Amino acid sequence: MLEHYFKRPRVQARIRKNVLYPPIRKLVRHLHDCGYGAVTIQSYVQKIEHFGNWLARNDMPVESVNRDTIHTFLDRHLPRCHCTLPCSCDRKDVRAALNGLLYTLPARCRRPQNPPATPVDKEIRGFRAYMTNVCGLSPATIHYRTRIASEFLMDTFGRRCIKYRDITPCHVMEYVANKAKQYKPGSTKVLTSSLRSYFRYLQFGGKCSHNLIEAVPNVPDWKLATLPKTMTQEQLSRFLSSFDRTTASGQRDYAMALCFLELGMRACEVTTLLLDDIDWKNATIKIRVSKTLRTRILPFSDRLGRALACYVKNGRPMTNSRNLFIRHSVPKGKPITIYIVRATMRYAHERAGLAD
């Protein structure tokens, strides 16, 4: 595989002499399987060669390589590098290549040394278990509520022990008031609902009274204050026409857009759709993951059915993944992410001239 990207025997011999030759060979195979271009693979190999030569000059064995070693190379050697090997000294590019190298090394090299758990870490662990086992909340809700509760506790106690009696209604109101100056109303509502959830957890364990819950101020939000934005029929036609259905990615994006328009699906639900969730005979789709953690069966129209069938037959790349919507760029064949879905719809709005 190495000979496919480096034709000159002299370059091949140089790479084979490098102390990182075995992981380089594994990385080249991995990048090739993911669909990376030849220029990117060659660039990664040159940067890892540079790192390997630095290890050899400093008598550092390959077994000692970890994230700390890479940070030392980036911080101390790269800024004043005068090596003769042709390579980039751009920190961002070199870091990307060395992060790729880590995944070819044993797992112990990839794991950073975890610092001792703080009292806040232990508290958040219990709060997360409460939301999972008692409340049955979705992973996304648990994620942002634990983040907000952790920020509140770190702001209040730092790395010190948590003393629940020090959390007073006045302190809670002052904290929310300060944060509200930095946030938009919607983000402030997320903050207050997360704090109420945490205080309910404390009350559930007998660690505080209901006074803390009542101390969290309500954020005014009148649903009819603004009219919801909708597209006219003409705008909707322009939006759907903006997808180039002669390409594989255009077929995928068009099918995703119809999932939003006709079924009202969320972005996270689109990303988790599986091939097994489509019942072609009964023209239904099973939504496995949603905000309420309930499974739903939704009928799909002929238009959506044709779009899905066209994508699966003609556009979907060969992959072992059972996810319906797949990446068409590197890493090719992997499931799409929520960020890809959002960016795809945003670009479609721009192409249709609908962007604000």
Secondary structure, 3 states (H helix, E strand, C coil): CHHHHCCCHHHHHHHHHCCCHHHHHHHHHHHHHHCCCHHHHHHHHHHHHHHHHHHHHCCCCHHHCCHHHHHHHHHHHHHHCCCCCCCCCCHHHHHHHHHHHHCCCCHHHHCCCCCCCCHHHHHHHHHHHHHHHHHCCCHHHHHHHHHHHHHHHHHHHCCCCCCHHHCCHHHHHHHHHHHHCCCCHHHHHHHHHHHHHHHHHHHHCCCCCCHHHHHCCCCCCCCCCCCCCCCCHHHHHHHHHCCCCCCHHHHHHHHHHHHHHHHCCCHHHHHCCEHHHEECCCCEEEECCCCCCCCEEEECCHHHHHHHHHHHHHHCCCCCCCECCECCCCCCCCECCHHHHHHHHHHHHHHCCCCC
